[in-house]
Amino acid sequence: MNKKKIKALSFVLILVLLLAACGTKKDNTSNNGGSDLSSNLTPTGEFPITNEPLTLSVGVLQDPNVEDFDTNAYTKWIEESTGIDIEFEFFPNKNAPEKLSIMLNSNEKLPDVLIGFRLNTIDVARYGKQGYFLPLNDSIDNNSVYIKKFYDEHSDLVKYFESADGNIYTIPQCTEQLGNMFPLRTWINQTWLDNLGLDMPSTTEELQDVLQKFKDEDPNGNGAADEIPMVGSSSQQMWYGDVQSWIMNAFIYDDTKDKFIIDDGKVDVIYNKDEYKKGLIYMNKLCEDGLLSPLTFTQDKAQYKQMLVSGGDDNVVGVWTAGGILFPMNDEKISEYKPLPPLLGPDGLQLATYSPAIPLPRAYITKDCKNVEAAFRMLDFMYCEEATMRSRYGIPGEDWVEKEDGEIGMFEESMGIEGKFKSIKFPWSEPVQNAHWKNTGLQCRTSDISDGGIPNGNPLDSEYLISTHVPVNYACKPDESTVVPVILYNEEELDELGDLHTTLNDYVKESTARFIVGDLNIEKQWDEYVNELNKIGLEKYIELSQQAWERMNLQ
């Protein structure tokens, strides 16, 4: 065979091999959002992640308290540590899930990564099934340092990482924090109690009496009938402002979300029970007497905050509910408020809403990501302790410092959790800052971090004020065997559920508010309300939820 033929055959063979190699690569990456440029990456566990310039687009929620995500100190630290340039795409904070849904329905190009999106597990499973979010199981096994460490050390939480099909479509936020486990906090004006010579109310009957006196006896002493005895906010943007759920816990356990409960080992809901009706009757009486403001069910977070500070030098609200502090941090009026312990109900029930520390969906790698391994390893890096501290608390040495000898943690004496660090500038103490992403970033906060704070000497510090609620709520923790943290449905169950979950929850929320404010007559229209629940499909909803719950707990 002559040399020309040998060269020709060699060329053909090389071409065939190249084509075969390209075909193989395409097949291997077809489920990973495109060609993964892993050849430019360092070995797993080494930093920076990439040897060559690499940009990833990251979708985050807008936050007016973050001055500039591009120049933010946490952003710069992540970029310098990983070698990845972050290009931000911003989503509106109030309706990010809705904007994402519109993008998916219109087949718009997605950012490589989404961070901070608080999607429910149903949407995560659905978007994963539809191919919008990539499965990350192999990435956790092969390219993870920090997520896999947490995963291995918390095997009991694995079921919450996974969707029902066995795939992991989200890197969750993991927060072991006592304040978050008991997030439904109610505050009462201790100064008003003192001015009127009243004791802290401990029962539903005593609360009603105190609120009546708050309304009638000018507890703020300004000579004006401007007092609002009790109020909350049911706005979707308000973190645990559900005063009605706080009260309901004196009648039947209320988780504030899907209102599930485990009764004799079976999944059930509370909102068709006689105890729920009794709670509504009690709150309707409060509303009828002007003791519970009907604005609870209509005002958003901004309006709620404005109400609390609307009295100028005088407080005008006696009792309010919120997971966090709604007063400006320099407003000493907040010091008048103390924790109001859960109430003892007429049948002897006294519970606090308990939210177990389970992983919650926060970050996702999308179908349009071309550098899946780099994107995953950047998210994995955000799980390390230093990244978590920087993301939550800011710059070490400037915004927070490590514990010094003799300093005692906020929960060291009451809960036995040793102090670890002291926050100089708590994340919510400054209206606008550029040290961290506030609460937008991905974090893995174990208890030693979350509950390891040391009082910084400021009695108005929100972390300190929140910590004062933990002991009174912890004392009323429900039996964990009765609590449903979350239910993960499989593909078939999701198909059967359809919009049932949303339709039922929306109807219950609307009807609850109408019963309390008096738009619906509890005695005359309760049966009609229960019948409508059944027509919507409550029985099927409970049946599918029981099925999914049993499967989750057999894993």
C-alpha positions, 0 to 999 in steps of 0.5 A: 500500500503506498504512502498516499493511501496510508495517509488517506486511511489514517486521516479517515480513521482519525476523523472517525475517531474524532467524530465518535469522541464528539458523539460520546461527549455529547451523549454524556453531557446531554443531561448536564446542560451542555459541554462541561469544560472540566479540562480547565478545572483543578482537582476537586478540593483545590482552589481556585476551581478554574485555571482559565477565566470563567464566567457564570451567570447567577440569578439572585433576588434583589435586596435593597439592603445590599448596596451592590452585588458586583462590588460586595465583599462576599462576592469578591471573596467568592470570586477570588477564592474560586477564580469564577467571575459572577455575572448577576441576573436579578429577580424581584424579591416579592415574586421571584417564583412567579417570574421564574415560572414565566421564564420557564413557560416562555422557554427563556434562557435561564441563568446558569445558577439560581441562588436564594429561591425559596421554592416549595418541594413540589415545584422543585420536583416538577421543574426537575422532572421537566428538565429545567433543574439538573440532577446533582446526585453524581456531582455530590458523589464525585465533585463535592467536599463540603456538601457531601460532608454534611450529607454523610454526617446527617444521613437522617436528612438525606430524604429531604435532599431528594425528590421522590424520584431519587434525584437531588435537584436542589442544593438546600439551605441547611440551618440548625438554629433555635430561633428558626426552629421556633420562629413564630414569636409574639411580643407584648408591651411590658411597659403597658402591662406595668403602667396598668398594673397587669401581669403577663397573660398566660391563658386565652381568657387572660389575654382577652382581658389584657387586650381589653384594658389596652384598648380602654385604659390609655396604657401609653399615657398620651391621652389619645385613644390610639392604641391597637391592642393586637395585630399581625400580618398574613402577607406572603412577604412577612416572615411569621407574622401569623398572629392567628396561627400563634393564637390557634396553638392554644386550641390545636397545633398550627404549623402556619404552612400546610396545617398538617398534623400526625394523628394516631400515625396518620397524616391529617389537616387541622382546618376542618376540626372542631378545635380549629372552629373553636379557635376561630370563634375566639379570634372572631370575638377579639376582632368584633371587640376591636382587640385584634386588628382586621388589618392583620389580613390585608397589610403587607410587611411595609405597612405592618412596619409602618403601623408599629412605628406610627406613634412617634415617641409613643408605642401604639401597638400592644401585642404583635407577631413576627419572626424578626424585629420590625423596628429600626435598630436605633429605636429604643421603643423596641425595648418596651416589648418582651416575649409573650409565652404561648397561651394555655387554651380552654382545653389545656393545650399550650403549644409553640409552632415548631419548624424542625431543622431540615434542608430547604430548597435554595440553589439550583443548576439550570439546563442552560448551564454549560459549566456544570462542574464549575457551577456545582463546585462554587455552590459546594464552596459556599457550604464551608464554614468560612463562606457561611460566616461571611455570607451571613455575618460579613467580613471577619474582624470588621463585622464579627470577631471570634470569642474571647476568654470569659465571654458567654454565648446567648444560649450557653446558660439556658441551652448549653450551647457554647459561644463562638463569635460576636457580631459587631454589626448584625446583618440587619442592623444597617439599612444598606451594607456591602459586606454580605448578601444578607440572607440571599446566599447559600449557607450551611449553618450548623447549631454551633454557628447559628446558636454560637453568638455572644451578646455584643452589649447592645440590648437592641440587637435583634439577634439578642432580642430574638434569643429571649423568645427561645426558652419560652417557646422551647418549653412548649415544643410539640411532640415531634411525632405529631409534626410534618416538616415537609412532604415529598411527592413522587411524579405520579402523586404530583400529577394527581395533586395538580393544583389541589395543594394550592387551591386548598391552601388558598381557600383555607387562608381566605376563609380563615380570615373571613371567619375571624373578621366576620365576613363569614358567620362561623355558626351558620357557614362552618358546615358549608366551608367544610363541604367546600373543602371536600368538594375541592378534593381534601380526601384525595389530598390527605390520601396522597399525602399519607402515601408520600409520608409513609414512603418517606419514612420507610427509606 
